[in-house]
């Protein structure tokens, strides 16, 4: 009888040990939750460092027209100014003369009139002496157009015809004319275009202002499409 009791006691002691070793411990799952949460909260944030600019969103990606970004900068006598791309068809002659050029639209209003002339006029007011016009004279050539061309733009006292010269930094060439009086100075480039006619670029400014420097920076960005 004593042997039977001892055997039962041994079995009873062995059974709980087996239960602990084989059954899953639910407390281990409970404790892992808070521990895992605490571990995650102590990890470094995945946000970019404030010193690094985030990648631009699709709405902030640079847009292009005719292969040129829609915004750029103009170098105006060493000063960089924000500029927007102008893309238009000038002349309304039936000949497609498409151009692009960067313009300071903070200073000037842009318009395209019924004759297909692109105009840039100061936002500060139309004094009639400060402007940049880009047009097209169909079925004309620069040499024959030059002698009387400035008559429509300025009541000049002095005029100079410099012949064919470079048009700013564009890589183009054209007849260059300068006309002036005591108040303003007017410049013109007349560019022959494949025997179709002449692209005319005319800009004028009051002597005391620096609009001519801005216009020249704009003209430097002029391109045919």
Secondary structure as UniProt FT lines:
FT   HELIX           2..22
FT   HELIX           26..41
FT   TURN            50..51
FT   HELIX           58..60
FT   STRAND          64..65
FT   TURN            66..67
FT   STRAND          68..69
FT   STRAND          71..76
FT   TURN            77..78
FT   STRAND          79..90
FT   STRAND          97..103
FT   TURN            105..107
FT   STRAND          108..112
FT   TURN            114..115
FT   STRAND          118..122
FT   TURN            123..124
FT   STRAND          131..138
FT   HELIX           142..149
FT   HELIX           150..152
FT   STRAND          158..166
FT   TURN            168..169
FT   STRAND          173..180
FT   STRAND          184..193
FT   TURN            194..196
FT   STRAND          197..206
FT   TURN            207..208
FT   HELIX           211..220
FT   STRAND          223..224
//
